[in-house]
């Protein structure tokens, strides 16, 4: 009986996932299948391969291919002050908590626009002085760009409105230095941010945090992996700490749900209950 259309590509995808896991130690088994297939096919075409099968020998034998794989399969879609009401709510919540110091973990920071956005608003709220932000990602290329803090100069004009909507009260340009069509994040912000490579799928929790931000990462995982990662994020939060997820993500289905109180359901902002373990 002939195979159904698409079944060969499904087998190829299985082989690709296994090859990446065994050759490079990266586990994509529990990523959402349809999304992963599109990205792997796109990666194959970008590298001049007509099919996923043609990509397999390079995955196995090309030691320099790993950055291409990560860039092709991770999804660093981000911008400054993305979803402004979320940023406003996070900062107002932290200010209301009146903690003597803050530790923030932004998981899946991509190229850094959102972590710098948070730092700017924390500075304006008078909180950054006593804050340490840890920003992590699996994609080394995106992480290097985030740590460099260099962006196109148009980013300031493009995000001025979102900055104001997020509660910004100053001059966005004052947080950057400008040179040759690019802007660089001021040391007053970057000195409070430490970037690390971290894999949410396979690594342990990262720090003991008052706020964990993990937005638009879980949507690329299947339900089983989402639950495991949510457990990791919850374990990284101090009692009374806050969790912020993306607009299409929630904790309702997860085993960690009873350990959180809902601060704002629409903005996906939660607080770890006292006494939860």
KAHUWO-V233861 format. One record per residue. N is the residue number from 1. RES is the residue in three letters. SS is DSSP state (2 for helix, 1 for strand, 0 for the rest). OMEGA is omega in whole degrees, -180 to 180 (* if undefined). D_CENTER is the distance of its C-alpha to the mean C-alpha in whole Angstrom. Layout:
# KAHUWO-V233861
N/RES/SS/OMEGA/D_CENTER ; N/RES/SS/OMEGA/D_CENTER
This chain:
# KAHUWO-V233861
1/UNK/0/-178/44 ; 2/UNK/0/180/42 ; 3/UNK/0/176/38 ; 4/UNK/0/178/36 ; 5/UNK/0/179/35 ; 6/UNK/0/-176/31 ; 7/UNK/2/179/32 ; 8/UNK/2/178/32 ; 9/UNK/2/178/29 ; 10/UNK/2/177/27 ; 11/UNK/2/178/29 ; 12/UNK/2/179/28 ; 13/UNK/2/176/24 ; 14/UNK/2/-180/25 ; 15/UNK/2/178/27 ; 16/UNK/2/-180/24 ; 17/UNK/2/180/21 ; 18/UNK/2/-179/24 ; 19/UNK/2/180/25 ; 20/UNK/2/-180/21 ; 21/UNK/2/-175/21 ; 22/UNK/2/-178/24 ; 23/UNK/2/-173/24 ; 24/UNK/2/177/21 ; 25/UNK/0/180/20 ; 26/UNK/0/-173/17 ; 27/UNK/0/177/17 ; 28/UNK/0/-174/16 ; 29/UNK/0/-175/19 ; 30/UNK/0/171/17 ; 31/UNK/1/178/15 ; 32/UNK/0/-167/16 ; 33/UNK/2/-175/19 ; 34/UNK/2/179/20 ; 35/UNK/2/180/17 ; 36/UNK/2/180/17 ; 37/UNK/2/180/20 ; 38/UNK/2/-177/20 ; 39/UNK/2/179/17 ; 40/UNK/2/177/20 ; 41/UNK/2/178/23 ; 42/UNK/2/178/21 ; 43/UNK/2/180/20 ; 44/UNK/2/-179/24 ; 45/UNK/2/179/26 ; 46/UNK/2/-179/24 ; 47/UNK/0/175/25 ; 48/UNK/0/180/29 ; 49/UNK/0/-178/29 ; 50/UNK/0/-178/31 ; 51/UNK/0/175/29 ; 52/UNK/2/-180/26 ; 53/UNK/2/180/30 ; 54/UNK/2/180/30 ; 55/UNK/2/-173/27 ; 56/UNK/2/179/28 ; 57/UNK/2/179/30 ; 58/UNK/2/176/28 ; 59/UNK/2/-176/25 ; 60/UNK/2/-169/28 ; 61/UNK/2/-178/29 ; 62/UNK/0/-177/27 ; 63/UNK/0/-177/26 ; 64/UNK/0/-175/24 ; 65/UNK/0/-173/22 ; 66/UNK/2/178/19 ; 67/UNK/2/178/17 ; 68/UNK/2/179/18 ; 69/UNK/2/-178/17 ; 70/UNK/2/179/14 ; 71/UNK/2/-179/14 ; 72/UNK/2/-173/15 ; 73/UNK/2/174/13 ; 74/UNK/0/-172/10 ; 75/UNK/0/-177/9 ; 76/UNK/0/178/8 ; 77/UNK/0/-175/9 ; 78/UNK/0/172/9 ; 79/UNK/0/-179/12 ; 80/UNK/0/177/13 ; 81/UNK/0/179/14 ; 82/UNK/0/-174/12 ; 83/UNK/0/-174/14 ; 84/UNK/2/-180/17 ; 85/UNK/2/179/18 ; 86/UNK/2/180/15 ; 87/UNK/2/178/15 ; 88/UNK/2/-178/19 ; 89/UNK/2/180/18 ; 90/UNK/2/-177/16 ; 91/UNK/2/178/18 ; 92/UNK/2/179/21 ; 93/UNK/2/179/21 ; 94/UNK/2/179/20 ; 95/UNK/2/179/23 ; 96/UNK/2/180/25 ; 97/UNK/2/175/24 ; 98/UNK/0/179/26 ; 99/UNK/0/-179/25 ; 100/UNK/0/176/26 ; 101/UNK/0/-176/23 ; 102/UNK/1/169/19 ; 103/UNK/1/-178/17 ; 104/UNK/1/173/13 ; 105/UNK/1/172/10 ; 106/UNK/1/-179/7 ; 107/UNK/1/-176/5 ; 108/UNK/0/-174/2 ; 109/UNK/0/180/4 ; 110/UNK/0/-175/6 ; 111/UNK/0/165/9 ; 112/UNK/0/-175/9 ; 113/UNK/2/-175/11 ; 114/UNK/2/-180/9 ; 115/UNK/2/175/10 ; 116/UNK/2/176/13 ; 117/UNK/2/180/14 ; 118/UNK/2/180/13 ; 119/UNK/2/179/16 ; 120/UNK/2/-178/18 ; 121/UNK/2/176/19 ; 122/UNK/2/176/19 ; 123/UNK/2/-178/22 ; 124/UNK/2/177/23 ; 125/UNK/0/-179/24 ; 126/UNK/0/-175/25 ; 127/UNK/0/-171/22 ; 128/UNK/2/-177/21 ; 129/UNK/2/-177/24 ; 130/UNK/2/-178/23 ; 131/UNK/1/171/19 ; 132/UNK/1/-180/17 ; 133/UNK/1/173/14 ; 134/UNK/1/-179/12 ; 135/UNK/1/-174/8 ; 136/UNK/1/176/7 ; 137/UNK/1/177/6 ; 138/UNK/0/-174/9 ; 139/UNK/0/-177/10 ; 140/UNK/2/179/13 ; 141/UNK/2/178/14 ; 142/UNK/2/-178/11 ; 143/UNK/2/178/10 ; 144/UNK/2/178/14 ; 145/UNK/2/179/14 ; 146/UNK/2/-178/12 ; 147/UNK/2/178/14 ; 148/UNK/2/177/17 ; 149/UNK/0/-180/16 ; 150/UNK/1/-175/18 ; 151/UNK/1/176/18 ; 152/UNK/1/-177/21 ; 153/UNK/0/-178/23 ; 154/UNK/2/-178/23 ; 155/UNK/2/-179/20 ; 156/UNK/2/180/22 ; 157/UNK/2/-177/24 ; 158/UNK/2/-173/21 ; 159/UNK/0/-179/19 ; 160/UNK/2/-179/22 ; 161/UNK/2/179/23 ; 162/UNK/2/177/19 ; 163/UNK/2/180/20 ; 164/UNK/2/180/23 ; 165/UNK/2/179/22 ; 166/UNK/0/179/19 ; 167/UNK/0/179/22 ; 168/UNK/0/-176/22 ; 169/UNK/0/-176/26 ; 170/UNK/0/178/26 ; 171/UNK/0/-175/26 ; 172/UNK/2/-178/23 ; 173/UNK/2/-177/25 ; 174/UNK/2/-180/26 ; 175/UNK/2/-178/22 ; 176/UNK/1/167/23 ; 177/UNK/1/-174/25 ; 178/UNK/1/177/27 ; 179/UNK/1/173/28 ; 180/UNK/0/175/29 ; 181/UNK/0/179/27 ; 182/UNK/1/175/24 ; 183/UNK/1/-180/22 ; 184/UNK/1/-179/21 ; 185/UNK/1/-179/19 ; 186/UNK/0/-180/22 ; 187/UNK/2/178/22 ; 188/UNK/2/175/23 ; 189/UNK/2/-172/19 ; 190/UNK/2/179/18 ; 191/UNK/0/-180/20 ; 192/UNK/0/-175/18 ; 193/UNK/1/176/15 ; 194/UNK/1/-178/14 ; 195/UNK/1/179/12 ; 196/UNK/1/170/12 ; 197/UNK/1/-179/11 ; 198/UNK/0/-179/10 ; 199/UNK/0/-179/11 ; 200/UNK/0/-177/10 ; 201/UNK/0/-171/13 ; 202/UNK/0/-176/15 ; 203/UNK/0/178/15 ; 204/UNK/0/176/16 ; 205/UNK/0/-168/14 ; 206/UNK/0/-176/14 ; 207/UNK/0/172/16 ; 208/UNK/0/-167/18 ; 209/UNK/1/171/16 ; 210/UNK/1/178/17 ; 211/UNK/1/171/14 ; 212/UNK/1/178/11 ; 213/UNK/1/178/8 ; 214/UNK/1/-171/6 ; 215/UNK/0/175/6 ; 216/UNK/0/173/7 ; 217/UNK/0/-176/6 ; 218/UNK/2/-178/9 ; 219/UNK/2/-180/11 ; 220/UNK/2/-179/11 ; 221/UNK/1/173/13 ; 222/UNK/0/-173/16 ; 223/UNK/2/-179/18 ; 224/UNK/2/-179/19 ; 225/UNK/2/175/15 ; 226/UNK/2/-179/14 ; 227/UNK/2/180/16 ; 228/UNK/2/-179/16 ; 229/UNK/2/177/12 ; 230/UNK/2/175/13 ; 231/UNK/2/177/16 ; 232/UNK/2/180/14 ; 233/UNK/2/179/12 ; 234/UNK/2/-180/16 ; 235/UNK/2/-180/18 ; 236/UNK/0/-179/15 ; 237/UNK/1/171/17 ; 238/UNK/1/176/20 ; 239/UNK/1/-177/23 ; 240/UNK/1/180/22 ; 241/UNK/1/-173/19 ; 242/UNK/1/177/16 ; 243/UNK/1/178/13 ; 244/UNK/1/180/11 ; 245/UNK/1/178/10 ; 246/UNK/0/-173/10 ; 247/UNK/0/180/13 ; 248/UNK/0/-179/14 ; 249/UNK/0/175/13 ; 250/UNK/0/-178/15 ; 251/UNK/0/-172/17 ; 252/UNK/0/-175/20 ; 253/UNK/0/-165/21 ; 254/UNK/0/176/19 ; 255/UNK/0/-179/22 ; 256/UNK/0/-174/20 ; 257/UNK/2/-179/21 ; 258/UNK/2/-178/24 ; 259/UNK/2/-177/22 ; 260/UNK/1/167/21 ; 261/UNK/1/-180/23 ; 262/UNK/1/176/21 ; 263/UNK/1/178/21 ; 264/UNK/1/-175/20 ; 265/UNK/0/-177/20 ; 266/UNK/0/-178/19 ; 267/UNK/0/179/16 ; 268/UNK/0/180/15 ; 269/UNK/1/-174/16 ; 270/UNK/1/177/17 ; 271/UNK/1/179/19 ; 272/UNK/1/-176/20 ; 273/UNK/0/175/24 ; 274/UNK/0/178/26 ; 275/UNK/0/178/28 ; 276/UNK/0/-176/25 ; 277/UNK/0/*/25
